[in-house]
Amino acid sequence: MKWSSVSYDVQDGAYRNQWNIIVPAVHSIWQDEMTDSAGYADVSWAKGPLEVGLGVRADRSGVTSSWYASPRARIEYRPGSRWRLTGGWGEYRQDIPNLWIGSNVANRLLDPVRCLHVTAGVAAKAWRGAQVTVGGFAQRYNGSPSDPSVPSRARMGAGAAFGRGTGRGGCPTSSL
């Protein structure tokens, strides 16, 4: 459970952005209190050197007052006592940032941004007392509130400075 009390005030003067579009001045005040809650359930099976796990996280967003389910899966294979291969897939949800809601309260109605996350790794006991681990991950964001005609511009206004509008940071790096 997480309780938040937000008192937000944003003001930005008008200017021309990189596309020479006039960005109108923004002034917004937003105040709210909200409670987020979450639960997680998982199950795993092991047979010999293979272990498989499936899970689901349920989040209730205090911003939208809706529930969202995020499935996850992981696999681990141990071909020998010194080696371990791992992989995972999962979906993660991130609420719309307060900056976007404070700039346009209508953004509160947007579903949380969805992040699909894939991991792979290998671990080896190189010698007694030492372990070497190498891993990698890939993330893909869906549902970011961007302007379809200019994807680098967030829906909250042309003055947003959020990179390419594909969502940045905050997606977990664990596989399950």
C-alpha positions as CSV (number, residue, x, y, z in Angstrom):
1,M,0.0,0.0,0.0
2,K,1.2,3.5,-0.8
3,W,-0.6,6.7,0.1
4,S,0.3,10.0,-1.7
5,S,-0.7,13.5,-1.0
6,V,0.1,15.7,-4.0
7,S,0.1,19.5,-4.1
8,Y,1.3,20.5,-7.6
9,D,1.9,23.9,-9.2
10,V,3.5,24.2,-12.6
11,Q,4.1,27.4,-14.6
12,D,6.0,27.7,-17.9
13,G,6.1,30.7,-20.3
14,A,5.3,30.4,-24.0
15,Y,8.2,29.7,-26.4
16,R,9.0,28.1,-29.8
17,N,10.0,24.4,-29.7
18,Q,12.5,22.6,-32.0
19,W,9.8,22.3,-34.7
20,N,9.2,26.1,-34.6
21,I,5.8,25.5,-33.1
22,I,4.6,28.1,-30.6
23,V,4.1,26.4,-27.2
24,P,1.5,28.3,-25.2
25,A,2.1,29.2,-21.6
26,V,1.1,26.6,-19.1
27,H,-0.1,27.3,-15.6
28,S,-1.8,24.5,-13.6
29,I,-2.5,23.7,-10.0
30,W,-3.4,20.1,-9.0
31,Q,-4.0,18.8,-5.5
32,D,-5.1,15.3,-4.6
33,E,-4.7,12.3,-2.3
34,M,-4.6,8.8,-3.5
35,T,-3.8,5.3,-2.3
36,D,-2.1,2.6,-4.5
37,S,-2.2,-1.0,-3.6
38,A,-0.7,-4.1,-5.0
39,G,-0.5,-7.9,-4.6
40,Y,1.6,-10.6,-6.1
41,A,1.1,-14.3,-6.5
42,D,3.5,-16.8,-8.1
43,V,4.0,-20.5,-8.5
44,S,7.1,-22.5,-9.5
45,W,7.9,-26.0,-10.7
46,A,11.3,-27.8,-10.6
47,K,12.2,-30.9,-12.4
48,G,15.9,-31.9,-12.3
49,P,18.0,-29.0,-13.4
50,L,15.1,-26.9,-14.7
51,E,12.9,-24.5,-12.7
52,V,10.0,-22.5,-14.2
53,G,8.0,-19.8,-12.4
54,L,4.8,-18.0,-13.3
55,G,3.4,-15.0,-11.5
56,V,1.0,-12.1,-11.7
57,R,1.1,-8.7,-10.0
58,A,-2.2,-6.9,-9.5
59,D,-1.9,-3.1,-9.0
60,R,-4.7,-0.7,-8.1
61,S,-3.8,2.7,-9.3
62,G,-4.9,5.5,-7.0
63,V,-4.8,7.9,-10.0
64,T,-7.2,6.0,-12.2
65,S,-9.0,4.0,-9.5
66,S,-8.6,0.9,-11.7
67,W,-6.9,-2.5,-11.3
68,Y,-4.2,-3.7,-13.7
69,A,-2.8,-7.2,-14.0
70,S,0.8,-7.7,-15.0
71,P,1.9,-11.3,-15.8
72,R,5.5,-12.5,-15.4
73,A,7.5,-15.7,-16.1
74,R,11.0,-16.9,-15.4
75,I,13.1,-19.9,-16.2
76,E,16.3,-21.2,-14.7
77,Y,18.4,-24.1,-16.0
78,R,21.4,-25.5,-14.1
79,P,23.4,-27.7,-16.5
80,G,26.0,-28.4,-13.7
81,S,26.8,-27.4,-10.2
82,R,28.8,-24.5,-11.3
83,W,26.5,-23.0,-14.0
84,R,23.1,-21.3,-14.0
85,L,21.3,-20.0,-17.0
86,T,18.3,-17.7,-16.4
87,G,15.6,-15.9,-18.4
88,G,12.5,-13.9,-17.7
89,W,9.6,-12.0,-19.2
90,G,7.3,-9.6,-17.5
91,E,4.9,-6.8,-17.8
92,Y,5.3,-3.8,-15.5
93,R,3.0,-0.8,-15.1
94,Q,4.0,2.8,-14.3
95,D,1.4,5.5,-13.4
96,I,1.4,8.6,-15.6
97,P,3.9,11.1,-14.0
98,N,2.5,13.8,-11.7
99,L,4.1,16.4,-14.0
100,W,1.8,15.3,-16.9
101,I,-1.3,15.3,-14.7
102,G,-0.4,18.6,-13.1
103,S,0.0,20.1,-16.6
104,N,-3.3,18.7,-17.8
105,V,-5.6,17.1,-15.3
106,A,-7.3,15.1,-18.1
107,N,-4.2,13.0,-18.3
108,R,-5.3,11.4,-15.1
109,L,-7.7,9.3,-17.1
110,L,-4.8,7.7,-19.1
111,D,-4.0,4.1,-18.3
112,P,-0.6,3.5,-16.8
113,V,2.3,3.1,-19.2
114,R,3.0,-0.6,-19.9
115,C,6.6,-1.9,-20.0
116,L,7.4,-5.3,-21.5
117,H,10.6,-6.6,-20.0
118,V,12.8,-9.5,-21.1
119,T,15.9,-10.7,-19.3
120,A,18.6,-13.3,-19.9
121,G,21.7,-14.2,-17.9
122,V,24.4,-16.7,-17.1
123,A,26.2,-17.2,-13.8
124,A,29.2,-19.4,-13.2
125,K,31.3,-20.2,-10.1
126,A,34.7,-19.4,-11.6
127,W,36.6,-20.7,-8.6
128,R,35.9,-21.3,-5.0
129,G,34.3,-18.2,-3.4
130,A,34.0,-16.3,-6.7
131,Q,31.0,-16.1,-9.0
132,V,30.8,-14.4,-12.3
133,T,27.4,-13.2,-13.6
134,V,26.5,-11.7,-17.0
135,G,23.0,-10.5,-17.8
136,G,21.1,-8.4,-20.3
137,F,17.6,-7.1,-20.6
138,A,15.4,-5.4,-23.2
139,Q,12.4,-3.1,-22.5
140,R,9.6,-2.0,-24.7
141,Y,7.1,0.7,-23.6
142,N,3.5,0.8,-24.8
143,G,0.8,3.3,-24.0
144,S,3.0,6.4,-23.4
145,P,0.9,9.5,-23.8
146,S,2.5,10.9,-26.9
147,D,1.1,13.0,-29.7
148,P,0.7,10.7,-32.8
149,S,1.6,13.5,-35.2
150,V,4.8,14.4,-33.4
151,P,5.8,11.3,-31.3
152,S,8.5,13.2,-29.3
153,R,5.8,15.5,-27.9
154,A,3.8,14.3,-24.9
155,R,0.1,14.8,-24.9
156,M,0.3,17.2,-22.0
157,G,1.8,19.8,-24.3
158,A,4.5,20.6,-26.8
159,G,6.8,21.8,-24.1
160,A,7.4,18.4,-22.6
161,A,11.0,17.3,-22.5
162,F,10.6,13.6,-22.1
163,G,13.0,12.3,-24.8
164,R,11.2,10.4,-27.6
165,G,8.0,10.0,-25.7
166,T,8.5,6.2,-25.3
167,G,8.8,6.3,-21.6
168,R,12.1,6.5,-19.7
169,G,13.4,4.8,-16.6
170,G,11.5,3.2,-13.8
171,C,11.0,-0.2,-15.4
172,P,12.4,-2.8,-13.0
173,T,15.4,-4.8,-13.9
174,S,14.5,-8.0,-12.0
175,S,13.0,-10.9,-14.1
176,L,10.1,-11.7,-11.7
